[in-house]
Amino acid sequence: MLFLLLAAVLAGCAAAPGIPNDQPILSDQTTNSDITAEEEIMEPPAEDTSIPSNPPIDYEPAWPDNTVTSFSGHLVNSCVPESLRDKATTLTASDGVHLSALVMGSGTKGVLLAHEQGYNICSFLDMGVELADHGYLVVIPEYRDHGASQSTGDTQPIDLDADAALGELARLGAERVFLAGASCGGSTAIIAGVRQELPIEGLIILSSPAQCGPHDALPGVKEITAPSLFVFSPGDYGGSIEKEVRQLYQASGAADKTLIVDKSGYHGTDMYHRGEEGEELRTGLISFIKAALD
């Protein structure tokens, strides 16, 4: 079973052998008795003063019908539960594009979770919450022209969005990072990861192409020597994704690397959201991250 294979990897068993092998594929004080029940519910949550906040910025979101405003004024995708919207922040990429992002947890161990194009910030939300609960600092960016991030009409520079997310991890105190991404989110996480200064402790790739449009992840993955996990499903995009993921796996500079074949037929995070063995895969991915960072 998939979980047993992941457990074996975590136990230090030998990595799966490579298989030789393109589809370029998002104030006045008042007493409690003076506050009505409705006001109590709507009262903004207390801010965590240990984490410096970014100011909210007014911009045109890509998907306005799916965008709401948090108590602190940040735009956030309506897919995010109300209880987590206070975790929303606004990042600004190096080209000036504004991004909605979630910052969860704290500490010096950072995790980047980068969603696939066409999806949104909630793709990795369940994993992000669990990792934050285990004591990691997690940033989930929503890529430009997706969800509550800025509408630009040009999705090509998404590597700059990954840069911005990694920069936020460093700003908030991360001293080392784990990179995880789905589809082109994984490709750009590799590219951005190797050009930032924090040590990379691990990598998870879910259905990521070696080349995503103008972005070539092969040079970057050769530089990543930390434990790495590559997951694909046969038949995804007519089999082209399998070829792409195998290229990344073969080019990987990691001595401890594993290639996982998921039988679900799904792409990216859908492998663990919708696949028959999805919960086992999700549990194994989280265990892999924890093992690399602890």
Beta strands, then each sheet from edge to edge (+ up, - down):
strand 1: 67-69
strand 2: 75-77
strand 3: 88-92
strand 4: 98-104
strand 5: 109-114
strand 6: 137-141
strand 7: 176-182
strand 8: 200-206
strand 9: 211-212
strand 10: 215-216
strand 11: 228-232
strand 12: 257-261
sheet 1: 1+ 2-
sheet 2: 3+ 4- 6+ 5+ 7+ 8+ 11+ 12+
sheet 3: 9+ 10-
end
